[in-house]
């Protein structure tokens, strides 16, 4: 009873203190709830943090797909496409070489400012839509795009053109103009990201080079039913139901079918090329006509005139002819008609060339054909492997290598016998890519030993289904 009487006494000062303390606690609880509700999820920066680039011992950038905390959204499981979850970050890392931003809902593209307004979206993102994000020099020629939440309070730009198909934004800046980079940085990634739309996708090209688009227009027409838009110079506000910004990279000149929405791969890319350029041969089978010259296996020599030149090209032709080859010589350059050269390559059963962009034409070889990569002197096996050896398997091409020896390179005429260029190529590699390229790629021509080369060509013949 005593305790009850004490609590019932009026004590104004003590009651006032209790009220103040309770008010402070209630205020703290309310502030905590507000912060939890409005704070952005994932990264707090405007651009995603994907971690540092890794390089292996050879200096090659690791391009394997990674799954990191806060990233990896959009990765495919069991070869199937996952729907976009708008509660997760809009942008994600698809590989060490590429980032992709995806959004659906209300999309407004203002090309003149490289801005995409998205509703719903909870934070701003920035991206350069080109698959070589680890290379500052390449990205120096690629414009940055910004994805912004669409704010009704700030009078968003009104639509002037409405589209019913998804938009895909990519750049043909960077290193385009070099055939290898044309395919591995742009054409193959765009195929990976758009093939499953079956033509119902609108390409918006940033940093557009009209001559480059025209060069590969037949490929783009296989991927999209709509005219390409030079989006940087576009005055419209284009509205879409969905947008994909930045194509996806898997590997050099390659497609990982397990990571595509419907399981398509390199073989599907090659079929698309055959359809685009009207190529006749899917496989390197001879015709049934005994009088057809193509019953003889055809050898195509990729010729170079400035660097890594075959100095005994005429003798190589004569030797290959004596083995029963129908020999042709091709010299592709930036002005080469892609369709015409594609038909020449597709007619070949064996293609040989010194390491360089011209070997990228392997994408037109029929399945079962043979690619012979002549690897210049200087410890460049790693470079040959990553660029053309590894991709050949997925393209169903037989791969052979001819390694240039010291007595077959003009470097032996330019440097003393004990010079590091000849004796210790690794010491040149350690000086960086520019030093390596200058010495072993830009200053070297080759003269393959005809006896050794004959053995390689005979091995190629054994891999072909032709009657000898």
C-alpha positions as MATLAB code, in Angstrom:
seq = 'XXXXXXXXXXXXXXXXXXXXXXXXXXXXXXXXXXXXXXXXXXXXXXXXXXXXXXXXXXXXXXXXXXXXXXXXXXXXXXXXXXXXXXXXXXXXXXXXXXXXXXXXXXXXXXXXXXXXXXXXXXXXXXXXXXXXXXXXXXXXXXXXXXXXXXXXXXXXXXXXXXXXXXXXXXXXXXXXXXXXXXXXXXXXXXXXXXXXXXXXXXXXXXXXXXXXXXXXXXXXXXXXXXXXXXXXXXXXXXXXXXXXXXXXXXXXXXXXXXXXXXXXXXXXXXXXXXXXXXXXXXXXXXXXXXXXXXXXXXXXXXXXXXXXXXXXXXXXXXXXXXXXXXXXXXXXXXXXXXXXXXXXXXXXXXXXXXXXXXXXXXXXXXXXXXXXXXXXXXXXXXXXXXXXXXXXXXXXXXXXXXXXXXXXXXXXXXXXXXXXXXXXXXXXXXXXXXXXXXXXXXXXXXXXXXXXXXXXXXXXXXXXXXXX';
ca = [
       0.000    0.000    0.000;
       2.842    2.355    0.806;
       4.341    2.040   -2.634;
       0.980    2.793   -4.245;
       0.616    5.986   -2.235;
       4.103    7.128   -3.250;
       3.428    6.696   -7.012;
       0.139    8.549   -6.746;
       1.671   11.699   -5.287;
       1.889   14.712   -7.592;
       5.589   15.385   -8.356;
       5.659   17.902  -11.259;
       9.434   18.100  -11.676;
       9.987   14.340  -11.877;
       7.052   13.891  -14.251;
       8.441   16.640  -16.490;
      11.816   14.855  -16.775;
      10.131   11.592  -17.665;
       8.149   13.293  -20.418;
      11.343   14.799  -21.927;
      13.148   11.433  -21.927;
      10.196    9.631  -23.519;
       9.916   12.331  -26.213;
      13.609   11.954  -27.118;
      13.287    8.152  -27.431;
      10.214    8.458  -29.643;
      12.032   10.981  -31.886;
      15.034    8.660  -32.292;
      12.759    5.772  -33.263;
      10.973    7.894  -35.878;
      14.298    9.093  -37.396;
      15.570    5.503  -37.599;
      12.434    4.402  -39.431;
      12.720    7.283  -41.928;
      16.394    6.494  -42.646;
      15.713    2.779  -43.174;
      12.862    3.568  -45.569;
      14.615    6.132  -47.793;
      18.284    5.053  -47.766;
      19.427    3.623  -51.181;
      20.217   -0.064  -51.430;
      23.528   -1.472  -52.710;
      26.319    0.943  -53.583;
      25.900    4.470  -52.316;
      28.033    5.964  -55.102;
      26.520    7.049  -58.399;
      28.642    4.533  -60.296;
      28.994    0.870  -59.343;
      32.194   -0.316  -57.711;
      33.300   -3.505  -59.418;
      36.740   -3.858  -57.815;
      40.233   -3.671  -59.343;
      41.211   -5.290  -62.600;
      43.321   -8.437  -62.405;
      45.999   -9.454  -64.867;
      47.677  -12.819  -65.195;
      51.404  -13.335  -65.523;
      51.305  -12.711  -69.250;
      49.597   -9.356  -68.890;
      46.280  -10.590  -70.252;
      43.245   -9.176  -68.539;
      41.134  -11.748  -66.746;
      37.851  -11.728  -68.653;
      36.053  -14.472  -66.754;
      32.583  -13.696  -65.509;
      32.526  -13.035  -61.788;
      29.770  -12.964  -59.225;
      30.422  -10.408  -56.517;
      28.353   -8.938  -53.710;
      26.106   -6.235  -55.092;
      26.835   -7.390  -58.654;
      26.026  -10.339  -60.853;
      22.375   -9.405  -61.380;
      21.452  -10.464  -64.873;
      23.711  -13.556  -64.846;
      21.919  -16.440  -66.520;
      21.141  -19.649  -64.649;
      21.085  -22.924  -66.576;
      21.099  -20.995  -69.862;
      17.801  -19.229  -69.134;
      17.097  -15.511  -68.927;
      16.107  -14.157  -65.533;
      13.580  -11.294  -65.387;
      14.907   -7.909  -64.324;
      14.319   -7.318  -60.635;
      13.862   -3.596  -60.224;
      14.448   -3.824  -56.477;
      18.092   -4.661  -57.283;
      20.720   -2.377  -58.863;
      19.967   -1.535  -62.501;
      23.610   -1.914  -63.564;
      25.802   -4.954  -63.065;
      29.103   -6.455  -64.141;
      28.733   -9.072  -66.865;
      32.485   -9.763  -67.008;
      35.787   -8.104  -66.214;
      35.484   -6.527  -69.650;
      31.898   -5.282  -69.653;
      29.131   -3.671  -67.628;
      25.469   -3.717  -68.593;
      22.527   -1.639  -67.397;
      19.009   -3.001  -67.831;
      15.697   -1.367  -67.019;
      12.047   -1.782  -67.860;
       9.048    0.374  -67.157;
       9.009    3.951  -68.419;
      12.226    4.694  -70.318;
      12.968    8.089  -71.897;
      16.160    8.453  -73.942;
      17.592   11.929  -74.484;
      20.421   11.150  -76.864;
      21.786   14.655  -77.257;
      22.779   14.647  -73.561;
      23.554   10.904  -73.287;
      20.874   10.602  -70.595;
      18.279    7.898  -69.988;
      15.425    8.609  -67.569;
      14.006    5.497  -65.910;
      10.903    4.882  -63.808;
      11.066    2.989  -61.519;
      14.714    3.316  -60.475;
      16.113    4.198  -57.069;
      19.553    5.665  -57.878;
      21.659    7.153  -60.648;
      24.132    5.080  -62.681;
      26.855    5.900  -65.217;
      28.217    3.611  -67.903;
      30.407    3.616  -71.020;
      28.709    1.077  -73.327;
      31.792   -0.578  -74.825;
      33.363   -3.943  -73.929;
      36.874   -2.928  -72.895;
      36.288   -1.200  -69.585;
      39.773   -2.007  -68.254;
      41.420    0.004  -71.063;
      41.454    3.775  -70.376;
      42.764    4.548  -73.861;
      39.871    2.748  -75.556;
      37.297    4.289  -73.223;
      38.747    7.721  -73.952;
      36.937    7.417  -77.297;
      33.626    6.270  -75.785;
      30.974    8.644  -74.446;
      29.587    8.130  -70.957;
      25.851    7.611  -70.464;
      23.833    8.431  -67.351;
      20.723    6.587  -66.176;
      18.616    8.821  -63.906;
      15.470    8.169  -61.888;
      12.502    9.821  -63.594;
      11.346   12.605  -61.267;
       7.835   13.966  -61.758;
       8.675   16.996  -59.621;
      11.416   18.177  -62.036;
       9.290   18.237  -65.224;
      10.906   15.280  -67.091;
      11.317   15.622  -70.865;
       8.187   14.665  -72.765;
       8.219   11.829  -75.322;
       8.412   12.876  -78.966;
       8.805    9.312  -80.342;
       7.270    6.191  -78.833;
       8.709    2.739  -79.499;
       7.106   -0.608  -78.706;
      10.364   -2.626  -78.773;
      13.362   -2.571  -76.393;
      16.240   -0.159  -76.946;
      19.853   -1.283  -76.999;
      22.568    1.332  -76.530;
      26.175    0.570  -77.510;
      29.207    2.446  -78.789;
      31.355    1.860  -81.845;
      34.130    4.087  -80.528;
      37.135    2.536  -78.804;
      39.346    0.424  -81.069;
      36.843   -0.157  -83.878;
      38.460   -0.030  -87.301;
      40.739   -2.919  -86.333;
      38.966   -6.082  -87.498;
      39.737   -8.069  -84.360;
      38.296   -5.348  -82.129;
      35.330   -4.872  -84.476;
      34.251   -8.402  -83.657;
      35.473   -9.074  -80.136;
      34.581   -5.643  -78.666;
      31.344   -4.881  -80.526;
      29.835   -7.350  -83.012;
      29.981  -10.514  -80.889;
      28.853   -8.724  -77.679;
      25.951   -7.082  -79.541;
      24.990  -10.532  -80.843;
      25.090  -11.932  -77.295;
      22.851   -9.140  -75.996;
      20.324   -8.893  -78.824;
      19.963  -12.228  -80.649;
      17.139  -13.419  -78.381;
      14.982  -10.427  -79.381;
      14.604  -11.973  -82.881;
      14.993   -8.607  -84.591;
      12.532   -6.775  -82.335;
      15.092   -4.377  -80.868;
      16.084   -0.796  -81.700;
      19.832   -0.128  -81.878;
      20.943    3.279  -80.566;
      24.615    3.721  -81.467;
      26.792    6.198  -79.567;
      30.049    7.669  -80.941;
      28.742    6.443  -84.276;
      31.113    6.115  -87.233;
      28.832    5.954  -90.262;
      31.464    4.251  -92.449;
      31.875    1.536  -89.816;
      28.136    0.898  -89.478;
      27.799    0.726  -93.263;
      30.668   -1.785  -93.398;
      28.807   -4.220  -91.125;
      25.232   -3.204  -91.920;
      24.326   -6.681  -93.220;
      25.138   -8.131  -89.794;
      23.070   -5.508  -87.985;
      20.134   -6.172  -90.295;
      20.145   -9.791  -89.125;
      19.846   -8.619  -85.512;
      17.385   -5.728  -85.834;
      14.461   -4.980  -88.136;
      14.835   -1.240  -87.545;
      17.142    1.461  -88.892;
      20.122    2.232  -86.660;
      19.858    5.586  -84.867;
      22.843    7.920  -84.412;
      21.737    8.605  -80.875;
      24.342   11.235  -79.904;
      22.989   13.576  -82.581;
      19.329   12.694  -82.131;
      17.035   15.584  -81.163;
      14.107   13.360  -80.164;
      13.040   12.164  -76.743;
      12.547    8.474  -77.466;
      10.416    6.396  -75.121;
      10.769    2.626  -74.735;
       9.301   -0.112  -72.544;
      12.755   -1.555  -71.878;
      16.408   -0.647  -72.355;
      19.706   -2.526  -72.439;
      22.703   -0.202  -72.159;
      26.103   -1.745  -72.846;
      26.525   -5.143  -74.591;
      27.736   -8.238  -72.751;
      31.219   -9.697  -73.221;
      31.947  -13.389  -72.597;
      35.356  -14.141  -74.119;
      37.567  -13.202  -77.071;
      35.636  -13.831  -80.312;
      33.394  -16.158  -78.345;
      29.989  -16.843  -76.849;
      29.340  -18.848  -73.686;
      26.060  -20.575  -74.527;
      25.418  -21.302  -70.829;
      25.127  -17.567  -70.209;
      22.838  -16.596  -73.100;
      19.069  -16.308  -72.583;
      18.144  -19.258  -74.802;
      21.421  -21.185  -75.040;
      22.697  -19.829  -78.356;
      26.440  -19.880  -79.015;
      29.277  -19.376  -81.488;
      27.724  -21.745  -84.032;
      24.615  -19.549  -84.100;
      26.795  -16.471  -84.640;
      28.477  -18.157  -87.603;
      25.090  -19.087  -89.066;
      23.994  -15.468  -88.717;
      27.105  -14.437  -90.690;
      26.321  -16.979  -93.412;
      22.792  -15.624  -93.670;
      24.034  -12.018  -93.701;
      26.560  -12.505  -96.510;
      24.964  -15.361  -98.428;
      27.777  -17.821  -97.667;
      27.271  -21.256  -99.224;
      29.348  -23.573  -97.052;
      28.373  -24.567  -93.519;
      30.949  -27.388  -93.504;
      34.250  -28.046  -95.258;
      32.890  -30.968  -97.281;
      33.912  -31.345 -100.931;
      31.144  -31.317 -103.523;
      29.988  -34.488 -105.234;
      30.992  -33.204 -108.673;
      34.259  -34.846 -109.750;
      34.944  -31.926 -112.113;
      34.403  -29.252 -109.445;
      37.669  -27.491 -108.604;
      36.524  -27.417 -104.988;
      37.114  -31.142 -104.766;
      40.689  -29.979 -104.371;
      41.221  -28.472 -100.920;
      41.558  -24.709 -101.113;
      44.305  -22.912  -99.178;
      43.859  -19.203  -98.459;
      46.978  -17.248  -97.514;
      46.260  -14.067  -95.574;
      48.852  -11.681  -96.934;
      50.319   -8.676  -95.109;
      52.357   -5.885  -96.690;
      53.592   -3.654  -93.865;
      54.526   -5.783  -90.873;
      54.700   -9.538  -90.211;
      54.990  -10.078  -93.945;
      55.673  -13.461  -95.586;
      58.945  -12.729  -97.389;
      58.792  -16.009  -99.347;
      55.091  -15.933 -100.186;
      55.580  -16.958 -103.819;
      57.610  -20.020 -102.780;
      54.904  -20.911 -100.238;
      52.299  -20.851 -103.013;
      54.367  -23.134 -105.236;
      54.997  -25.624 -102.427;
      51.322  -25.733 -101.391;
      50.244  -26.193 -105.022;
      52.587  -29.181 -105.297;
      50.742  -30.749 -102.341;
      47.440  -30.541 -104.213;
      46.037  -27.311 -102.834;
      44.087  -24.806 -104.891;
      45.871  -21.717 -103.525;
      44.402  -18.225 -103.216;
      45.901  -15.074 -101.662;
      43.836  -12.500  -99.799;
      44.992   -9.165  -98.443;
      42.231   -7.657  -96.287;
      42.422   -4.063  -95.073;
      40.086   -1.384  -93.691;
      38.603   -0.782  -97.146;
      37.950   -4.435  -97.984;
      34.383   -5.293  -98.983;
      33.322   -7.514  -96.077;
      30.784   -9.556  -98.045;
      33.187  -10.249 -100.909;
      36.046  -11.275  -98.624;
      33.700  -13.370  -96.476;
      32.793  -15.419  -99.558;
      36.478  -15.957 -100.348;
      37.204  -17.164  -96.800;
      34.121  -19.379  -96.779;
      35.374  -21.092  -99.953;
      38.628  -22.072  -98.181;
      39.356  -25.334  -96.403;
      42.610  -24.122  -94.864;
      43.514  -20.547  -93.943;
      47.044  -19.543  -92.955;
      48.395  -16.198  -91.806;
      50.776  -14.515  -89.402;
      49.203  -13.427  -86.125;
      47.190  -10.263  -86.723;
      43.727   -8.825  -87.220;
      43.343  -10.505  -90.611;
      42.975  -13.899  -88.924;
      39.672  -12.652  -87.480;
      38.222  -13.696  -90.833;
      38.224  -17.206  -89.360;
      34.606  -16.427  -88.401;
      33.683  -17.123  -92.051;
      35.436  -20.493  -92.320;
      33.127  -23.508  -92.649;
      33.016  -26.019  -89.797;
      35.784  -28.602  -90.119;
      38.150  -26.185  -91.881;
      41.696  -25.640  -90.597;
      43.227  -22.428  -89.282;
      47.036  -22.226  -89.220;
      48.300  -19.346  -87.130;
      51.926  -18.418  -87.790;
      53.200  -17.114  -84.447;
      55.990  -14.507  -84.723;
      59.220  -14.931  -82.789;
      59.316  -13.483  -79.292;
      57.427  -15.616  -76.756;
      53.979  -14.699  -78.085;
      52.305  -18.049  -77.442;
      49.981  -16.483  -74.842;
      48.836  -13.854  -77.331;
      48.222  -16.430  -80.059;
      46.272  -18.605  -77.654;
      43.922  -15.935  -76.334;
      43.111  -14.309  -79.662;
      42.665  -17.149  -82.156;
      43.551  -20.564  -80.732;
      40.943  -20.626  -77.962;
      38.063  -19.248  -80.094;
      38.633  -21.831  -82.856;
      37.186  -24.723  -80.834;
      33.780  -23.082  -80.318;
      33.719  -22.215  -84.024;
      34.274  -25.900  -84.884;
      37.555  -25.097  -86.638;
      40.657  -27.284  -86.488;
      43.606  -25.288  -85.204;
      47.302  -25.670  -86.026;
      50.255  -23.480  -85.119;
      53.521  -22.703  -86.857;
      56.062  -21.156  -84.503;
      58.641  -18.870  -86.144;
      62.191  -19.781  -85.121;
      65.162  -17.454  -84.777;
      66.494  -18.281  -88.266;
      63.090  -17.436  -89.807;
      62.675  -13.887  -88.494;
      64.130  -10.614  -89.722;
      64.804   -9.684  -86.085;
      67.936  -11.840  -86.328;
      69.186   -9.416  -88.990;
      68.395   -6.306  -86.939;
      69.951   -7.220  -83.574;
      73.230   -8.783  -82.416;
      73.033  -12.465  -81.461;
      73.340  -11.724  -77.737;
      70.732   -8.929  -77.693;
      67.829   -9.373  -75.194;
      65.329   -9.096  -78.066;
      66.668  -12.426  -79.358;
      67.994  -14.060  -76.183;
      65.522  -12.919  -73.542;
      62.088  -11.949  -74.947;
      60.627  -11.977  -71.419;
      62.754   -8.957  -70.547;
      61.078   -7.056  -73.398;
      57.626   -8.238  -72.277;
      58.291   -6.827  -68.805;
      58.705   -3.368  -70.337;
      54.997   -3.371  -71.209;
      52.710   -3.815  -74.185;
      54.075   -0.867  -76.182;
      57.632   -2.234  -76.098;
      56.479   -5.751  -76.955;
      54.302   -4.559  -79.826;
      56.973   -2.272  -81.276;
      59.636   -4.983  -81.377;
      57.860   -8.261  -82.050;
      54.809   -7.128  -84.014;
      55.729   -3.883  -85.777;
      59.372   -4.595  -86.712;
      59.235   -8.264  -87.638;
      58.802  -10.016  -90.968;
      59.047  -13.777  -91.421;
      60.398  -16.355  -93.853;
      58.950  -19.763  -92.890;
      61.183  -22.743  -93.635;
      59.458  -24.524  -96.524;
      60.290  -27.986  -95.237;
      58.781  -27.348  -91.808;
      55.796  -25.546  -93.308;
      55.191  -28.466  -95.683;
      54.795  -30.768  -92.670;
      52.201  -28.407  -91.180;
      50.234  -28.233  -94.428;
      50.292  -32.030  -94.726;
      48.912  -32.263  -91.196;
      46.146  -29.876  -92.253;
      45.347  -32.133  -95.237;
      44.951  -35.098  -92.911;
      42.296  -33.170  -90.972;
      40.183  -32.537  -94.090;
      37.558  -34.884  -95.574;
      38.765  -34.368  -99.156;
      39.999  -37.137 -101.458;
      43.752  -36.731 -101.974;
];
